[in-house]
Amino acid sequence: MTKRELVVAATAKANGQITQGCIQQGFELILKSTLEALAKGEKITIANFGTFYVKEMKERVSRNPSTGEKITVEAKKVVKFKVTQGFSFE
């Protein structure tokens, strides 16, 4: 599902009480705030959904699958998500 599809789905659930433009603007603000917080290394917890957090991956040695050559993968930070315990798709 794309960001556009999420906005359209949320607009449909609002039953005309909130415009698509307002939902789009709110969604953009939430995404921007989320990315800024993650860039600072903060955790973002959404009740009954899950937690976004940044994990630092250490430098490691790997292999190129096509040539078998050893390569060094640099250390990096990645965003992880952990779903809330007991989360259900019902």
PDB file of N, CA, C and O in Angstrom:
ATOM      1  N   MET A   1       0.851  -1.165   0.000  1.00  0.00           N
ATOM      2  CA  MET A   1       0.000   0.000   0.000  1.00  0.00           C
ATOM      3  C   MET A   1       0.902   1.235   0.000  1.00  0.00           C
ATOM      4  O   MET A   1       1.856   1.311   0.775  1.00  0.00           O
ATOM      5  N   THR A   2       0.606   2.179  -0.852  1.00  0.00           N
ATOM      6  CA  THR A   2       1.399   3.398  -0.944  1.00  0.00           C
ATOM      7  C   THR A   2       0.878   4.456   0.026  1.00  0.00           C
ATOM      8  O   THR A   2      -0.195   4.311   0.611  1.00  0.00           O
ATOM      9  N   LYS A   3       1.666   5.527   0.182  1.00  0.00           N
ATOM     10  CA  LYS A   3       1.243   6.632   1.044  1.00  0.00           C
ATOM     11  C   LYS A   3      -0.080   7.215   0.526  1.00  0.00           C
ATOM     12  O   LYS A   3      -0.978   7.525   1.309  1.00  0.00           O
ATOM     13  N   ARG A   4      -0.187   7.355  -0.771  1.00  0.00           N
ATOM     14  CA  ARG A   4      -1.417   7.886  -1.389  1.00  0.00           C
ATOM     15  C   ARG A   4      -2.619   6.990  -1.057  1.00  0.00           C
ATOM     16  O   ARG A   4      -3.690   7.488  -0.709  1.00  0.00           O
ATOM     17  N   GLU A   5      -2.437   5.687  -1.164  1.00  0.00           N
ATOM     18  CA  GLU A   5      -3.519   4.750  -0.862  1.00  0.00           C
ATOM     19  C   GLU A   5      -3.915   4.812   0.610  1.00  0.00           C
ATOM     20  O   GLU A   5      -5.096   4.688   0.936  1.00  0.00           O
ATOM     21  N   LEU A   6      -2.945   5.003   1.501  1.00  0.00           N
ATOM     22  CA  LEU A   6      -3.258   5.155   2.929  1.00  0.00           C
ATOM     23  C   LEU A   6      -4.108   6.399   3.169  1.00  0.00           C
ATOM     24  O   LEU A   6      -5.070   6.360   3.937  1.00  0.00           O
ATOM     25  N   VAL A   7      -3.753   7.500   2.513  1.00  0.00           N
ATOM     26  CA  VAL A   7      -4.513   8.746   2.667  1.00  0.00           C
ATOM     27  C   VAL A   7      -5.935   8.559   2.156  1.00  0.00           C
ATOM     28  O   VAL A   7      -6.885   8.994   2.807  1.00  0.00           O
ATOM     29  N   VAL A   8      -6.096   7.927   1.017  1.00  0.00           N
ATOM     30  CA  VAL A   8      -7.430   7.688   0.454  1.00  0.00           C
ATOM     31  C   VAL A   8      -8.244   6.787   1.383  1.00  0.00           C
ATOM     32  O   VAL A   8      -9.429   7.040   1.600  1.00  0.00           O
ATOM     33  N   ALA A   9      -7.625   5.738   1.935  1.00  0.00           N
ATOM     34  CA  ALA A   9      -8.327   4.834   2.850  1.00  0.00           C
ATOM     35  C   ALA A   9      -8.751   5.557   4.119  1.00  0.00           C
ATOM     36  O   ALA A   9      -9.860   5.348   4.610  1.00  0.00           O
ATOM     37  N   ALA A  10      -7.880   6.405   4.654  1.00  0.00           N
ATOM     38  CA  ALA A  10      -8.218   7.172   5.859  1.00  0.00           C
ATOM     39  C   ALA A  10      -9.344   8.150   5.573  1.00  0.00           C
ATOM     40  O   ALA A  10     -10.215   8.354   6.418  1.00  0.00           O
ATOM     41  N   THR A  11      -9.338   8.756   4.392  1.00  0.00           N
ATOM     42  CA  THR A  11     -10.402   9.679   4.003  1.00  0.00           C
ATOM     43  C   THR A  11     -11.739   8.949   3.946  1.00  0.00           C
ATOM     44  O   THR A  11     -12.759   9.481   4.384  1.00  0.00           O
ATOM     45  N   ALA A  12     -11.735   7.748   3.412  1.00  0.00           N
ATOM     46  CA  ALA A  12     -12.968   6.959   3.331  1.00  0.00           C
ATOM     47  C   ALA A  12     -13.487   6.621   4.723  1.00  0.00           C
ATOM     48  O   ALA A  12     -14.696   6.652   4.950  1.00  0.00           O
ATOM     49  N   LYS A  13     -12.601   6.300   5.654  1.00  0.00           N
ATOM     50  CA  LYS A  13     -13.018   5.969   7.018  1.00  0.00           C
ATOM     51  C   LYS A  13     -13.540   7.187   7.772  1.00  0.00           C
ATOM     52  O   LYS A  13     -14.295   7.042   8.734  1.00  0.00           O
ATOM     53  N   ALA A  14     -13.145   8.392   7.344  1.00  0.00           N
ATOM     54  CA  ALA A  14     -13.577   9.628   8.008  1.00  0.00           C
ATOM     55  C   ALA A  14     -15.004  10.016   7.629  1.00  0.00           C
ATOM     56  O   ALA A  14     -15.565  10.942   8.215  1.00  0.00           O
ATOM     57  N   ASN A  15     -15.596   9.323   6.661  1.00  0.00           N
ATOM     58  CA  ASN A  15     -16.984   9.562   6.251  1.00  0.00           C
ATOM     59  C   ASN A  15     -17.277  11.036   5.962  1.00  0.00           C
ATOM     60  O   ASN A  15     -18.318  11.557   6.362  1.00  0.00           O
ATOM     61  N   GLY A  16     -16.361  11.698   5.273  1.00  0.00           N
ATOM     62  CA  GLY A  16     -16.585  13.080   4.883  1.00  0.00           C
ATOM     63  C   GLY A  16     -16.370  14.108   5.981  1.00  0.00           C
ATOM     64  O   GLY A  16     -16.551  15.301   5.737  1.00  0.00           O
ATOM     65  N   GLN A  17     -15.994  13.689   7.174  1.00  0.00           N
ATOM     66  CA  GLN A  17     -15.791  14.627   8.277  1.00  0.00           C
ATOM     67  C   GLN A  17     -14.431  15.319   8.189  1.00  0.00           C
ATOM     68  O   GLN A  17     -14.260  16.414   8.724  1.00  0.00           O
ATOM     69  N   ILE A  18     -13.463  14.691   7.521  1.00  0.00           N
ATOM     70  CA  ILE A  18     -12.131  15.260   7.352  1.00  0.00           C
ATOM     71  C   ILE A  18     -11.777  15.175   5.872  1.00  0.00           C
ATOM     72  O   ILE A  18     -11.948  14.130   5.244  1.00  0.00           O
ATOM     73  N   THR A  19     -11.283  16.275   5.323  1.00  0.00           N
ATOM     74  CA  THR A  19     -10.951  16.282   3.898  1.00  0.00           C
ATOM     75  C   THR A  19      -9.671  15.503   3.637  1.00  0.00           C
ATOM     76  O   THR A  19      -8.845  15.297   4.526  1.00  0.00           O
ATOM     77  N   GLN A  20      -9.537  15.079   2.388  1.00  0.00           N
ATOM     78  CA  GLN A  20      -8.342  14.345   1.985  1.00  0.00           C
ATOM     79  C   GLN A  20      -7.102  15.228   2.146  1.00  0.00           C
ATOM     80  O   GLN A  20      -6.039  14.730   2.516  1.00  0.00           O
ATOM     81  N   GLY A  21      -7.220  16.507   1.878  1.00  0.00           N
ATOM     82  CA  GLY A  21      -6.102  17.434   2.031  1.00  0.00           C
ATOM     83  C   GLY A  21      -5.637  17.531   3.468  1.00  0.00           C
ATOM     84  O   GLY A  21      -4.435  17.567   3.732  1.00  0.00           O
ATOM     85  N   CYS A  22      -6.587  17.574   4.409  1.00  0.00           N
ATOM     86  CA  CYS A  22      -6.231  17.637   5.833  1.00  0.00           C
ATOM     87  C   CYS A  22      -5.539  16.356   6.275  1.00  0.00           C
ATOM     88  O   CYS A  22      -4.564  16.399   7.026  1.00  0.00           O
ATOM     89  N   ILE A  23      -6.036  15.229   5.816  1.00  0.00           N
ATOM     90  CA  ILE A  23      -5.423  13.948   6.167  1.00  0.00           C
ATOM     91  C   ILE A  23      -4.026  13.860   5.573  1.00  0.00           C
ATOM     92  O   ILE A  23      -3.097  13.396   6.233  1.00  0.00           O
ATOM     93  N   GLN A  24      -3.872  14.304   4.327  1.00  0.00           N
ATOM     94  CA  GLN A  24      -2.563  14.301   3.669  1.00  0.00           C
ATOM     95  C   GLN A  24      -1.580  15.166   4.456  1.00  0.00           C
ATOM     96  O   GLN A  24      -0.448  14.749   4.705  1.00  0.00           O
ATOM     97  N   GLN A  25      -2.004  16.360   4.847  1.00  0.00           N
ATOM     98  CA  GLN A  25      -1.146  17.277   5.584  1.00  0.00           C
ATOM     99  C   GLN A  25      -0.764  16.694   6.948  1.00  0.00           C
ATOM    100  O   GLN A  25       0.398  16.766   7.348  1.00  0.00           O
ATOM    101  N   GLY A  26      -1.722  16.125   7.653  1.00  0.00           N
ATOM    102  CA  GLY A  26      -1.444  15.503   8.945  1.00  0.00           C
ATOM    103  C   GLY A  26      -0.485  14.334   8.824  1.00  0.00           C
ATOM    104  O   GLY A  26       0.414  14.165   9.648  1.00  0.00           O
ATOM    105  N   PHE A  27      -0.682  13.533   7.798  1.00  0.00           N
ATOM    106  CA  PHE A  27       0.179  12.376   7.560  1.00  0.00           C
ATOM    107  C   PHE A  27       1.611  12.826   7.288  1.00  0.00           C
ATOM    108  O   PHE A  27       2.556  12.234   7.811  1.00  0.00           O
ATOM    109  N   GLU A  28       1.778  13.867   6.476  1.00  0.00           N
ATOM    110  CA  GLU A  28       3.105  14.401   6.168  1.00  0.00           C
ATOM    111  C   GLU A  28       3.791  14.915   7.434  1.00  0.00           C
ATOM    112  O   GLU A  28       4.988  14.696   7.623  1.00  0.00           O
ATOM    113  N   LEU A  29       3.035  15.599   8.303  1.00  0.00           N
ATOM    114  CA  LEU A  29       3.599  16.118   9.552  1.00  0.00           C
ATOM    115  C   LEU A  29       4.033  14.989  10.484  1.00  0.00           C
ATOM    116  O   LEU A  29       5.081  15.075  11.124  1.00  0.00           O
ATOM    117  N   ILE A  30       3.230  13.940  10.557  1.00  0.00           N
ATOM    118  CA  ILE A  30       3.578  12.788  11.392  1.00  0.00           C
ATOM    119  C   ILE A  30       4.839  12.112  10.865  1.00  0.00           C
ATOM    120  O   ILE A  30       5.724  11.765  11.646  1.00  0.00           O
ATOM    121  N   LEU A  31       4.931  11.921   9.544  1.00  0.00           N
ATOM    122  CA  LEU A  31       6.123  11.302   8.963  1.00  0.00           C
ATOM    123  C   LEU A  31       7.368  12.147   9.217  1.00  0.00           C
ATOM    124  O   LEU A  31       8.418  11.617   9.582  1.00  0.00           O
ATOM    125  N   LYS A  32       7.252  13.446   9.028  1.00  0.00           N
ATOM    126  CA  LYS A  32       8.388  14.336   9.239  1.00  0.00           C
ATOM    127  C   LYS A  32       8.846  14.285  10.700  1.00  0.00           C
ATOM    128  O   LYS A  32      10.042  14.198  10.976  1.00  0.00           O
ATOM    129  N   SER A  33       7.905  14.338  11.618  1.00  0.00           N
ATOM    130  CA  SER A  33       8.234  14.280  13.044  1.00  0.00           C
ATOM    131  C   SER A  33       8.870  12.947  13.409  1.00  0.00           C
ATOM    132  O   SER A  33       9.805  12.899  14.209  1.00  0.00           O
ATOM    133  N   THR A  34       8.371  11.877  12.831  1.00  0.00           N
ATOM    134  CA  THR A  34       8.908  10.538  13.073  1.00  0.00           C
ATOM    135  C   THR A  34      10.355  10.450  12.600  1.00  0.00           C
ATOM    136  O   THR A  34      11.219   9.960  13.327  1.00  0.00           O
ATOM    137  N   LEU A  35      10.619  10.922  11.385  1.00  0.00           N
ATOM    138  CA  LEU A  35      11.977  10.864  10.844  1.00  0.00           C
ATOM    139  C   LEU A  35      12.943  11.727  11.638  1.00  0.00           C
ATOM    140  O   LEU A  35      14.090  11.335  11.850  1.00  0.00           O
ATOM    141  N   GLU A  36      12.496  12.895  12.080  1.00  0.00           N
ATOM    142  CA  GLU A  36      13.346  13.762  12.897  1.00  0.00           C
ATOM    143  C   GLU A  36      13.694  13.103  14.227  1.00  0.00           C
ATOM    144  O   GLU A  36      14.839  13.171  14.674  1.00  0.00           O
ATOM    145  N   ALA A  37      12.717  12.471  14.857  1.00  0.00           N
ATOM    146  CA  ALA A  37      12.961  11.802  16.138  1.00  0.00           C
ATOM    147  C   ALA A  37      13.919  10.623  15.961  1.00  0.00           C
ATOM    148  O   ALA A  37      14.825  10.430  16.772  1.00  0.00           O
ATOM    149  N   LEU A  38      13.722   9.838  14.905  1.00  0.00           N
ATOM    150  CA  LEU A  38      14.614   8.700  14.654  1.00  0.00           C
ATOM    151  C   LEU A  38      16.032   9.176  14.349  1.00  0.00           C
ATOM    152  O   LEU A  38      17.001   8.535  14.756  1.00  0.00           O
ATOM    153  N   ALA A  39      16.160  10.281  13.644  1.00  0.00           N
ATOM    154  CA  ALA A  39      17.488  10.829  13.338  1.00  0.00           C
ATOM    155  C   ALA A  39      18.227  11.225  14.615  1.00  0.00           C
ATOM    156  O   ALA A  39      19.456  11.183  14.661  1.00  0.00           O
ATOM    157  N   LYS A  40      17.481  11.609  15.651  1.00  0.00           N
ATOM    158  CA  LYS A  40      18.071  11.953  16.946  1.00  0.00           C
ATOM    159  C   LYS A  40      18.347  10.711  17.789  1.00  0.00           C
ATOM    160  O   LYS A  40      18.939  10.808  18.864  1.00  0.00           O
ATOM    161  N   GLY A  41      17.918   9.544  17.305  1.00  0.00           N
ATOM    162  CA  GLY A  41      18.134   8.302  18.044  1.00  0.00           C
ATOM    163  C   GLY A  41      17.020   7.976  19.028  1.00  0.00           C
ATOM    164  O   GLY A  41      17.163   7.073  19.853  1.00  0.00           O
ATOM    165  N   GLU A  42      15.912   8.706  18.947  1.00  0.00           N
ATOM    166  CA  GLU A  42      14.800   8.481  19.873  1.00  0.00           C
ATOM    167  C   GLU A  42      13.954   7.289  19.420  1.00  0.00           C
ATOM    168  O   GLU A  42      13.897   6.965  18.234  1.00  0.00           O
ATOM    169  N   LYS A  43      13.302   6.648  20.383  1.00  0.00           N
ATOM    170  CA  LYS A  43      12.336   5.582  20.089  1.00  0.00           C
ATOM    171  C   LYS A  43      10.969   6.211  19.909  1.00  0.00           C
ATOM    172  O   LYS A  43      10.658   7.226  20.532  1.00  0.00           O
ATOM    173  N   ILE A  44      10.150   5.606  19.053  1.00  0.00           N
ATOM    174  CA  ILE A  44       8.783   6.063  18.860  1.00  0.00           C
ATOM    175  C   ILE A  44       7.875   4.878  19.143  1.00  0.00           C
ATOM    176  O   ILE A  44       7.904   3.875  18.430  1.00  0.00           O
ATOM    177  N   THR A  45       7.077   5.001  20.178  1.00  0.00           N
ATOM    178  CA  THR A  45       6.168   3.930  20.560  1.00  0.00           C
ATOM    179  C   THR A  45       4.732   4.369  20.305  1.00  0.00           C
ATOM    180  O   THR A  45       4.299   5.426  20.763  1.00  0.00           O
ATOM    181  N   ILE A  46       4.003   3.539  19.564  1.00  0.00           N
ATOM    182  CA  ILE A  46       2.596   3.786  19.281  1.00  0.00           C
ATOM    183  C   ILE A  46       1.821   2.671  19.973  1.00  0.00           C
ATOM    184  O   ILE A  46       1.958   1.498  19.625  1.00  0.00           O
ATOM    185  N   ALA A  47       1.007   3.049  20.955  1.00  0.00           N
ATOM    186  CA  ALA A  47       0.271   2.066  21.748  1.00  0.00           C
ATOM    187  C   ALA A  47      -0.567   1.153  20.850  1.00  0.00           C
ATOM    188  O   ALA A  47      -1.166   1.602  19.873  1.00  0.00           O
ATOM    189  N   ASN A  48      -0.598  -0.113  21.193  1.00  0.00           N
ATOM    190  CA  ASN A  48      -1.353  -1.147  20.479  1.00  0.00           C
ATOM    191  C   ASN A  48      -0.910  -1.309  19.030  1.00  0.00           C
ATOM    192  O   ASN A  48      -1.665  -1.832  18.211  1.00  0.00           O
ATOM    193  N   PHE A  49       0.303  -0.867  18.704  1.00  0.00           N
ATOM    194  CA  PHE A  49       0.830  -1.025  17.344  1.00  0.00           C
ATOM    195  C   PHE A  49       2.269  -1.518  17.392  1.00  0.00           C
ATOM    196  O   PHE A  49       2.548  -2.645  16.985  1.00  0.00           O
ATOM    197  N   GLY A  50       3.199  -0.678  17.891  1.00  0.00           N
ATOM    198  CA  GLY A  50       4.578  -1.108  17.960  1.00  0.00           C
ATOM    199  C   GLY A  50       5.536   0.034  18.225  1.00  0.00           C
ATOM    200  O   GLY A  50       5.126   1.154  18.530  1.00  0.00           O
ATOM    201  N   THR A  51       6.836  -0.270  18.103  1.00  0.00           N
ATOM    202  CA  THR A  51       7.891   0.690  18.391  1.00  0.00           C
ATOM    203  C   THR A  51       8.880   0.746  17.238  1.00  0.00           C
ATOM    204  O   THR A  51       9.355  -0.283  16.758  1.00  0.00           O
ATOM    205  N   PHE A  52       9.185   1.964  16.800  1.00  0.00           N
ATOM    206  CA  PHE A  52      10.238   2.206  15.827  1.00  0.00           C
ATOM    207  C   PHE A  52      11.478   2.623  16.607  1.00  0.00           C
ATOM    208  O   PHE A  52      11.376   3.405  17.553  1.00  0.00           O
ATOM    209  N   TYR A  53      12.646   2.115  16.227  1.00  0.00           N
ATOM    210  CA  TYR A  53      13.882   2.494  16.899  1.00  0.00           C
ATOM    211  C   TYR A  53      15.051   2.359  15.932  1.00  0.00           C
ATOM    212  O   TYR A  53      14.939   1.714  14.889  1.00  0.00           O
ATOM    213  N   VAL A  54      16.171   2.975  16.293  1.00  0.00           N
ATOM    214  CA  VAL A  54      17.372   2.926  15.470  1.00  0.00           C
ATOM    215  C   VAL A  54      18.349   1.944  16.095  1.00  0.00           C
ATOM    216  O   VAL A  54      18.598   1.975  17.300  1.00  0.00           O
ATOM    217  N   LYS A  55      18.900   1.072  15.258  1.00  0.00           N
ATOM    218  CA  LYS A  55      19.881   0.098  15.728  1.00  0.00           C
ATOM    219  C   LYS A  55      21.182   0.330  14.964  1.00  0.00           C
ATOM    220  O   LYS A  55      21.179   0.499  13.744  1.00  0.00           O
ATOM    221  N   GLU A  56      22.285   0.334  15.696  1.00  0.00           N
ATOM    222  CA  GLU A  56      23.587   0.492  15.069  1.00  0.00           C
ATOM    223  C   GLU A  56      24.129  -0.882  14.700  1.00  0.00           C
ATOM    224  O   GLU A  56      24.256  -1.764  15.550  1.00  0.00           O
ATOM    225  N   MET A  57      24.442  -1.048  13.434  1.00  0.00           N
ATOM    226  CA  MET A  57      25.011  -2.296  12.939  1.00  0.00           C
ATOM    227  C   MET A  57      26.529  -2.129  12.875  1.00  0.00           C
ATOM    228  O   MET A  57      27.019  -1.132  12.344  1.00  0.00           O
ATOM    229  N   LYS A  58      27.270  -3.087  13.407  1.00  0.00           N
ATOM    230  CA  LYS A  58      28.729  -3.024  13.412  1.00  0.00           C
ATOM    231  C   LYS A  58      29.285  -3.337  12.024  1.00  0.00           C
ATOM    232  O   LYS A  58      28.617  -3.940  11.184  1.00  0.00           O
ATOM    233  N   GLU A  59      30.527  -2.909  11.811  1.00  0.00           N
ATOM    234  CA  GLU A  59      31.220  -3.267  10.582  1.00  0.00           C
ATOM    235  C   GLU A  59      31.414  -4.778  10.567  1.00  0.00           C
ATOM    236  O   GLU A  59      31.659  -5.388  11.607  1.00  0.00           O
ATOM    237  N   ARG A  60      31.304  -5.382   9.381  1.00  0.00           N
ATOM    238  CA  ARG A  60      31.448  -6.831   9.299  1.00  0.00           C
ATOM    239  C   ARG A  60      32.045  -7.230   7.958  1.00  0.00           C
ATOM    240  O   ARG A  60      32.060  -6.447   7.009  1.00  0.00           O
ATOM    241  N   VAL A  61      32.530  -8.443   7.901  1.00  0.00           N
ATOM    242  CA  VAL A  61      33.077  -8.990   6.656  1.00  0.00           C
ATOM    243  C   VAL A  61      32.016  -9.896   6.050  1.00  0.00           C
ATOM    244  O   VAL A  61      31.421 -10.724   6.739  1.00  0.00           O
ATOM    245  N   SER A  62      31.789  -9.729   4.757  1.00  0.00           N
ATOM    246  CA  SER A  62      30.794 -10.528   4.052  1.00  0.00           C
ATOM    247  C   SER A  62      31.421 -11.034   2.755  1.00  0.00           C
ATOM    248  O   SER A  62      32.603 -10.809   2.495  1.00  0.00           O
ATOM    249  N   ARG A  63      30.622 -11.714   1.952  1.00  0.00           N
ATOM    250  CA  ARG A  63      31.118 -12.220   0.670  1.00  0.00           C
ATOM    251  C   ARG A  63      30.207 -11.760  -0.465  1.00  0.00           C
ATOM    252  O   ARG A  63      28.986 -11.701  -0.324  1.00  0.00           O
ATOM    253  N   ASN A  64      30.831 -11.440  -1.578  1.00  0.00           N
ATOM    254  CA  ASN A  64      30.085 -11.142  -2.790  1.00  0.00           C
ATOM    255  C   ASN A  64      29.547 -12.474  -3.306  1.00  0.00           C
ATOM    256  O   ASN A  64      30.340 -13.363  -3.613  1.00  0.00           O
ATOM    257  N   PRO A  65      28.230 -12.644  -3.413  1.00  0.00           N
ATOM    258  CA  PRO A  65      27.684 -13.953  -3.792  1.00  0.00           C
ATOM    259  C   PRO A  65      28.055 -14.396  -5.211  1.00  0.00           C
ATOM    260  O   PRO A  65      28.112 -15.596  -5.479  1.00  0.00           O
ATOM    261  N   SER A  66      28.303 -13.467  -6.108  1.00  0.00           N
ATOM    262  CA  SER A  66      28.617 -13.876  -7.478  1.00  0.00           C
ATOM    263  C   SER A  66      30.092 -14.231  -7.679  1.00  0.00           C
ATOM    264  O   SER A  66      30.421 -15.081  -8.506  1.00  0.00           O
ATOM    265  N   THR A  67      30.982 -13.573  -6.917  1.00  0.00           N
ATOM    266  CA  THR A  67      32.419 -13.848  -7.091  1.00  0.00           C
ATOM    267  C   THR A  67      33.047 -14.579  -5.917  1.00  0.00           C
ATOM    268  O   THR A  67      34.123 -15.160  -6.058  1.00  0.00           O
ATOM    269  N   GLY A  68      32.395 -14.560  -4.758  1.00  0.00           N
ATOM    270  CA  GLY A  68      32.946 -15.188  -3.568  1.00  0.00           C
ATOM    271  C   GLY A  68      33.990 -14.321  -2.878  1.00  0.00           C
ATOM    272  O   GLY A  68      34.548 -14.717  -1.856  1.00  0.00           O
ATOM    273  N   GLU A  69      34.256 -13.141  -3.430  1.00  0.00           N
ATOM    274  CA  GLU A  69      35.253 -12.232  -2.870  1.00  0.00           C
ATOM    275  C   GLU A  69      34.788 -11.680  -1.526  1.00  0.00           C
ATOM    276  O   GLU A  69      33.617 -11.338  -1.357  1.00  0.00           O
ATOM    277  N   LYS A  70      35.727 -11.597  -0.561  1.00  0.00           N
ATOM    278  CA  LYS A  70      35.405 -11.023   0.736  1.00  0.00           C
ATOM    279  C   LYS A  70      35.330  -9.503   0.598  1.00  0.00           C
ATOM    280  O   LYS A  70      36.169  -8.873  -0.046  1.00  0.00           O
ATOM    281  N   ILE A  71      34.288  -8.930   1.232  1.00  0.00           N
ATOM    282  CA  ILE A  71      34.140  -7.477   1.230  1.00  0.00           C
ATOM    283  C   ILE A  71      33.818  -7.022   2.649  1.00  0.00           C
ATOM    284  O   ILE A  71      33.280  -7.783   3.454  1.00  0.00           O
ATOM    285  N   THR A  72      34.152  -5.783   2.937  1.00  0.00           N
ATOM    286  CA  THR A  72      33.855  -5.220   4.249  1.00  0.00           C
ATOM    287  C   THR A  72      32.610  -4.355   4.133  1.00  0.00           C
ATOM    288  O   THR A  72      32.556  -3.435   3.318  1.00  0.00           O
ATOM    289  N   VAL A  73      31.622  -4.654   4.947  1.00  0.00           N
ATOM    290  CA  VAL A  73      30.399  -3.863   4.993  1.00  0.00           C
ATOM    291  C   VAL A  73      30.562  -2.866   6.132  1.00  0.00           C
ATOM    292  O   VAL A  73      30.767  -3.251   7.283  1.00  0.00           O
ATOM    293  N   GLU A  74      30.468  -1.586   5.800  1.00  0.00           N
ATOM    294  CA  GLU A  74      30.696  -0.540   6.795  1.00  0.00           C
ATOM    295  C   GLU A  74      29.608  -0.532   7.867  1.00  0.00           C
ATOM    296  O   GLU A  74      28.490  -1.001   7.653  1.00  0.00           O
ATOM    297  N   ALA A  75      29.972   0.014   9.024  1.00  0.00           N
ATOM    298  CA  ALA A  75      29.003   0.179  10.108  1.00  0.00           C
ATOM    299  C   ALA A  75      27.927   1.159   9.642  1.00  0.00           C
ATOM    300  O   ALA A  75      28.212   2.089   8.886  1.00  0.00           O
ATOM    301  N   LYS A  76      26.702   0.950  10.090  1.00  0.00           N
ATOM    302  CA  LYS A  76      25.610   1.834   9.701  1.00  0.00           C
ATOM    303  C   LYS A  76      24.501   1.772  10.724  1.00  0.00           C
ATOM    304  O   LYS A  76      24.479   0.901  11.594  1.00  0.00           O
ATOM    305  N   LYS A  77      23.582   2.712  10.605  1.00  0.00           N
ATOM    306  CA  LYS A  77      22.403   2.737  11.464  1.00  0.00           C
ATOM    307  C   LYS A  77      21.197   2.361  10.610  1.00  0.00           C
ATOM    308  O   LYS A  77      21.057   2.824   9.478  1.00  0.00           O
ATOM    309  N   VAL A  78      20.324   1.511  11.166  1.00  0.00           N
ATOM    310  CA  VAL A  78      19.118   1.093  10.451  1.00  0.00           C
ATOM    311  C   VAL A  78      17.903   1.290  11.356  1.00  0.00           C
ATOM    312  O   VAL A  78      18.005   1.215  12.580  1.00  0.00           O
ATOM    313  N   VAL A  79      16.764   1.541  10.737  1.00  0.00           N
ATOM    314  CA  VAL A  79      15.517   1.690  11.477  1.00  0.00           C
ATOM    315  C   VAL A  79      14.876   0.317  11.602  1.00  0.00           C
ATOM    316  O   VAL A  79      14.747  -0.409  10.616  1.00  0.00           O
ATOM    317  N   LYS A  80      14.482  -0.028  12.798  1.00  0.00           N
ATOM    318  CA  LYS A  80      13.819  -1.307  13.072  1.00  0.00           C
ATOM    319  C   LYS A  80      12.420  -1.035  13.606  1.00  0.00           C
ATOM    320  O   LYS A  80      12.131   0.058  14.094  1.00  0.00           O
ATOM    321  N   PHE A  81      11.559  -2.035  13.507  1.00  0.00           N
ATOM    322  CA  PHE A  81      10.202  -1.953  14.041  1.00  0.00           C
ATOM    323  C   PHE A  81       9.900  -3.224  14.794  1.00  0.00           C
ATOM    324  O   PHE A  81      10.144  -4.325  14.300  1.00  0.00           O
ATOM    325  N   LYS A  82       9.366  -3.070  15.995  1.00  0.00           N
ATOM    326  CA  LYS A  82       8.950  -4.227  16.790  1.00  0.00           C
ATOM    327  C   LYS A  82       7.472  -4.065  17.092  1.00  0.00           C
ATOM    328  O   LYS A  82       7.055  -3.066  17.678  1.00  0.00           O
ATOM    329  N   VAL A  83       6.685  -5.045  16.692  1.00  0.00           N
ATOM    330  CA  VAL A  83       5.241  -4.982  16.900  1.00  0.00           C
ATOM    331  C   VAL A  83       4.910  -5.190  18.369  1.00  0.00           C
ATOM    332  O   VAL A  83       5.614  -5.913  19.075  1.00  0.00           O
ATOM    333  N   THR A  84       3.847  -4.558  18.824  1.00  0.00           N
ATOM    334  CA  THR A  84       3.398  -4.686  20.198  1.00  0.00           C
ATOM    335  C   THR A  84       3.002  -6.132  20.492  1.00  0.00           C
ATOM    336  O   THR A  84       2.354  -6.785  19.674  1.00  0.00           O
ATOM    337  N   GLN A  85       3.393  -6.621  21.659  1.00  0.00           N
ATOM    338  CA  GLN A  85       3.043  -7.984  22.043  1.00  0.00           C
ATOM    339  C   GLN A  85       1.530  -8.111  22.095  1.00  0.00           C
ATOM    340  O   GLN A  85       0.851  -7.248  22.651  1.00  0.00           O
ATOM    341  N   GLY A  86       1.010  -9.158  21.532  1.00  0.00           N
ATOM    342  CA  GLY A  86      -0.435  -9.385  21.547  1.00  0.00           C
ATOM    343  C   GLY A  86      -1.166  -8.683  20.417  1.00  0.00           C
ATOM    344  O   GLY A  86      -2.397  -8.695  20.379  1.00  0.00           O
ATOM    345  N   PHE A  87      -0.420  -8.059  19.477  1.00  0.00           N
ATOM    346  CA  PHE A  87      -1.042  -7.376  18.354  1.00  0.00           C
ATOM    347  C   PHE A  87      -1.787  -8.397  17.500  1.00  0.00           C
ATOM    348  O   PHE A  87      -1.295  -9.501  17.267  1.00  0.00           O
ATOM    349  N   SER A  88      -2.973  -8.022  17.040  1.00  0.00           N
ATOM    350  CA  SER A  88      -3.799  -8.922  16.255  1.00  0.00           C
ATOM    351  C   SER A  88      -4.280  -8.209  14.996  1.00  0.00           C
ATOM    352  O   SER A  88      -4.525  -7.003  15.023  1.00  0.00           O
ATOM    353  N   PHE A  89      -4.415  -8.937  13.903  1.00  0.00           N
ATOM    354  CA  PHE A  89      -4.879  -8.366  12.643  1.00  0.00           C
ATOM    355  C   PHE A  89      -6.402  -8.430  12.497  1.00  0.00           C
ATOM    356  O   PHE A  89      -6.921  -8.330  11.386  1.00  0.00           O
ATOM    357  N   GLU A  90      -7.093  -8.592  13.572  1.00  0.00           N
ATOM    358  CA  GLU A  90      -8.549  -8.700  13.509  1.00  0.00           C
ATOM    359  C   GLU A  90      -9.206  -7.372  13.376  1.00  0.00           C
ATOM    360  O   GLU A  90     -10.433  -7.294  13.310  1.00  0.00           O
TER     361      GLU A  90
END
